[in-house]
């Protein structure tokens, strides 16, 4: 069972990564990610997080985070997510691998991309792993050390 803080971070990640139009859709998504929640708990979390119901570009209803939360300092956001969800950061040749709790890698990948770090060519996120590509071995070491420092 995830802590309230972890559950709310997972909700943030889901809302940032995909269109969520209803509370039921969010409940089902969280359950699919292994988070056993009730609709009442999700409703309370959504209210505490300040999620707003808006419309996407196609006019469909979707929940969004408050504007100030979407514009956070990318290093601070990445550090928080690394501390909360990363289980390992390792490098091999020009690659850096960030292992994380199940369902959290897409959110981690997003905040890593938002860093716009000059040594990172790109990253791909699965369910519990983020693969970061750098231009070379030395750069992978630097990026790995940087992420470890951010995750403190």
C-alpha positions in Angstrom: 0.0 0.0 0.0 1.4 3.4 -1.0 1.6 6.2 1.5 -0.6 9.2 0.9 2.3 11.2 -0.4 3.4 8.5 -2.8 -0.2 7.9 -4.0 -0.7 11.7 -4.6 2.6 11.8 -6.5 1.4 8.9 -8.6 -1.8 10.8 -9.3 0.2 13.8 -10.4 2.3 11.6 -12.8 -0.8 10.0 -14.3 -2.5 13.3 -14.9 0.7 14.7 -16.5 1.2 11.6 -18.7 -2.2 10.9 -20.0 -5.7 12.4 -20.4 -7.9 11.6 -17.4 -11.5 12.5 -18.0 -13.2 11.0 -14.9 -12.5 9.9 -11.4 -13.4 6.4 -12.3 -10.8 6.4 -15.1 -8.2 7.6 -12.6 -9.2 4.9 -10.1 -8.9 2.2 -12.7 -5.5 3.5 -13.9 -4.2 3.6 -10.4 -5.4 0.1 -9.7 -3.8 -1.1 -12.9 -0.5 0.4 -11.6 -0.9 -1.6 -8.4 -2.3 1.1 -6.2 -5.4 -0.3 -4.4 -7.7 2.8 -4.0 -11.3 3.7 -3.6 -13.2 6.4 -5.5 -13.6 8.3 -2.2 -9.8 8.3 -1.6 -9.1 9.5 -5.1 -11.7 12.2 -4.9 -10.1 13.5 -1.6 -6.6 13.3 -3.1 -7.8 15.2 -6.3 -9.3 17.9 -4.1 -6.1 18.2 -2.0 -3.9 18.4 -5.1 -6.1 21.1 -6.6 -6.8 19.2 -9.8 -9.1 21.2 -12.1 -11.5 19.8 -14.7 -10.7 21.4 -18.1 -11.2 20.5 -21.8 -8.4 19.1 -24.0 -7.7 20.3 -27.5 -10.5 18.1 -28.8 -13.0 19.4 -26.3 -13.0 16.3 -24.1 -13.1 16.7 -20.3 -9.7 16.2 -18.6 -8.2 16.9 -15.2 -5.1 19.1 -15.0 -2.8 20.2 -12.3 -2.8 23.8 -11.0 -0.7 26.1 -13.2 1.9 26.8 -10.6 2.5 23.0 -10.1 3.1 22.5 -13.8 5.8 25.3 -13.9 7.9 24.0 -11.0 11.7 24.2 -11.0 12.6 21.1 -13.0 15.6 20.3 -10.8 13.5 20.4 -7.7 10.8 18.3 -9.3 13.3 15.7 -10.6 15.0 15.6 -7.2 11.7 15.0 -5.4 10.7 12.2 -7.8 14.2 10.5 -7.6 14.1 10.6 -3.8 10.6 9.2 -3.8 10.6 6.6 -6.5 14.1 5.8 -7.8 15.7 2.6 -6.5 18.9 2.7 -8.4 20.9 4.9 -10.8 23.6 3.2 -12.8 25.6 3.9 -15.9 27.1 1.6 -18.6 29.1 3.1 -21.6 27.0 6.0 -22.9 23.8 4.9 -21.1 22.3 5.7 -17.7 19.6 3.5 -16.2 17.2 4.7 -13.5 15.3 1.9 -11.8 12.1 2.9 -10.0 9.0 1.7 -8.4 6.4 0.1 -10.7 4.4 2.7 -12.6 6.6 5.7 -11.8 9.1 5.6 -14.7 7.0 7.6 -17.1 6.8 10.5 -14.6 10.5 10.2 -13.9 11.3 10.3 -17.6 9.2 13.4 -18.0 11.0 15.3 -15.3 14.4 14.2 -16.6 13.4 15.4 -20.1 12.3 18.7 -18.5 15.8 19.2 -17.1 17.0 19.8 -20.7 20.4 18.7 -19.6 23.1 19.4 -22.3 24.7 16.0 -21.9 21.4 14.1 -22.3 20.5 13.1 -25.9 17.2 11.7 -24.8 15.4 9.2 -22.6 12.9 6.4 -22.9 10.7 5.3 -20.0 9.1 1.9 -19.5 7.0 0.9 -16.4 9.8 0.8 -13.9 12.9 1.8 -15.8 14.2 5.0 -17.5 16.9 4.6 -20.1 18.9 7.8 -20.7 21.2 8.1 -23.7 24.2 10.4 -23.5 26.8 11.3 -26.1 29.6 9.3 -24.5 30.9 7.3 -21.5 32.3 10.2 -19.6 29.0 12.1 -20.1 27.1 9.1 -18.8 29.2 9.1 -15.6 28.5 12.9 -15.2 24.7 12.5 -15.7 24.6 9.5 -13.4 26.5 11.5 -10.7 24.2 14.5 -11.3 21.0 12.5 -10.9 22.4 10.8 -7.8 23.2 14.2 -6.3 19.7 15.5 -7.2 18.1 12.5 -5.6 20.3 13.0 -2.5 
